[in-house]
Structure formats: structure tokens, C-alpha cells
Amino acid sequence: MDEVSEFDMDFPPLGGSAGNNQVSVNINGGTKGPLRAYGGIENGKLKVPTEWKEGAKSKWGACIVGFLIGKYVDPGVIRRVCTQIWGKRGLSQVCVVGHKRILLRFEKDNQMEVTLSRSDWHIAGCPVLLRKWSVGLQLSDKELRNVPCWVQLTGIPLELWHKEGILYLASILGVPIKLDGRSERPTNMGTARVQVNCAAVNELRKTIEIEGEEGDGIHVEVFYENIPLQCQHCKVFGHSTGQCLKQNGTRKGRSRSRANRGKRSSTISVERG
């Protein structure tokens, strides 16, 4: 295959005509020049022209959007690691947006689907949340409320040391996804490794207490592999409570609010369709 390259960010040519309530756009980028009219505003929302949506589907249809959760990673490192991981899996182009988002284009749809079928990708130790691109896709904090994570369980009693028992035990931590095939080997008796979809709204347990026959509790130790930072204030993964700008910036936000009193602002929502 050709060497993986960065994206050519041009956009497919537009055609067709716009309807009523049109919005004029200067296609030359200056203060003068020809204007082209597109869709308009309905109920306060800016409608995206159909031809733009179709053009985007043609250009980005075989793409995956990724979001790195956790620490800062240099964009050059991200590009290099992406090439190493997916270069032989049909990846043709990669684009790094800032240091959190990536856009991956594959040569064929089936190569893209194989990548999406696996949920535990990491780049430089950071978990990567992958989504197939679609019109209107926008990764936000909502996407970071649940993260797949491998969990090691130690001290499992024998009555639970089987596939159904281990998954039942892991359900206390979140939604079980799959069990490491080596977990049921005799050499690993009493221990297991299972992938769980963890919710940021829940506390990450370090132990699971099981009721014993004589009233005493049995404690199973829990260890999370590469779990990203968790914010108890925002209820998302990606930063810690101590680093939370929403929580720690409350006073600053109030100061700005006082300074901006009397000023008016307005927003326009974009209808993604």
C-alpha cells in the first residue's frame, strides 16, 4: 500500500440551488465578489445544504473518528503510532486535530469495520474511543461517560471461578464485554481478566465484597488497566476532579459573568439532519 499520509482537507464541489430563507456566503472569502445562496434558518437552526451532506458522505464515508482519553500526546507520535497500528490494516490517511482527536481514512469499508470491531485500542498508553464517521457526528463529553477497560480480578472464590461466574462478578463494575481466554486456565486459578464498559458516574471500586457462608465477607481485589482519569464533578473520563476547569473555575466564571453583565449574545444551532 501507499505510505500513510495526512488528509487533503479540500471539500467536494457543490452543485444545485438553495431554497427559501437563504443564507449568502462569499465564496471568494473577501468583502466583495460573487455570493452563493444555500439553505436557510428554520426555527433558529441553520440547515446544512443537502449537497454538502452528500459531499461529506462521499469524502468521509470510509473514515473513523477517534478521541484520545487522558494525557497529552504529541501529534507526531500520534501519527506515527496510527501508521504502525493500522498501516497494514488498510489505513490510507490520518489527520490529527489538536492532541485529542484523530481522523482515520481506510481504503475499504470492511477494513474499517474490522478496526471498529475491537474496542480496546491504545495510543502511547492512552485509551482511544473510536466511532464510525457519520453526518453530524461530534465527539463530546457525553461520549466520555463510558469507557471500555480491562480489569484484573484477584481472589475469586472457586464457586465463581468459571465464565458465567466471572462475568457475573464483573457486572458489579460495569457492563461486561468479554473475558480473556486465559482466565479459566488452571494456572490462573482464582484470578481473571475481563473487559468492562465502565461508567464515569460510578465510583471505581477497588474491591468487591462477596457474602460468605458464615456471615463474613470475601474480598476480591480489583485492578484497572490503563483506566483514564475520572472527574467526579463532570462525571466523565479524561481529566481528574482536581484538574476540572468547571469546578475549579467557578469563581473565575462568576467574575466574568459580572464583567459581562449588560452584554448581549446570541447563538445559532446547526441542524445536522
C-alpha positions, 0 to 999 in steps of 0.5 A: 500500500501507499505510505500513510499520509495526512488528509487533503482537507479540500471539500467536494464541489457543490452543485444545485440551488438553495431554497427559501430563507437563504443564507449568502456566503462569499465564496471568494472569502473577501468583502466583495465578489460573487455570493452563493445562496444555500439553505436557510434558518428554520426555527433558529437552526441553520440547515446544512445544504443537502449537497454538502451532506452528500459531499461529506458522505462521499469524502468521509464515508470510509473514515473513523473518528477517534478521541484520545482519553487522558494525557497529552500526546504529541501529534507526531507520535500520534501519527506515527503510532496510527501508521504502525497500528493500522498501516497494514490494516488498510489505513490510507490517511490520518489527520490529527486535530489538536492532541485529542482527536484523530481522523482515520481514512481506510481504503475499504469499508470492511477494513474499517469495520474490522478496526471498529470491531475491537474496542480496546485500542491504545495510543502511547498508553492512552485509551482511544474511543473510536466511532464510525464517521457519520453526518453530524457526528461530534465527539463530546463529553457525553461520549466520555461517560463510558469507557471500555477497560480491562480489569484484573480480578484477584481472589475469586472464590472457586464457586465463581471461578468459571465464565458465567461466574466471572462475568457475573462478578464483573457486572458489579463494575460495569457492563461486561464485554468479554473475558480473556481466554486465559482466565479459566486456565488452571494456572490462573486459578482464582484470578481473571481478566475481563473487559468492562464498559465502565461508567464515569458516574460510578465510583471505581471500586477497588474491591468487591465484597462477596457474602460468605457462608458464615456471615463474613465477607470475601474480598476480591481485589480489583485492578484497572488497566490503563483506566483514564482519569475520572472527574467526579464533578463532570462525571466523565473520563479524561481529566481528574476532579482536581484538574476540572476547569468547571469546578475549579473555575467557578469563581473565575466564571462568576467574575466574568459573568459580572464583567459581562453583565449588560452584554448581549449574545446570541447563538445559532444551532446547526441542524445536522439532519 
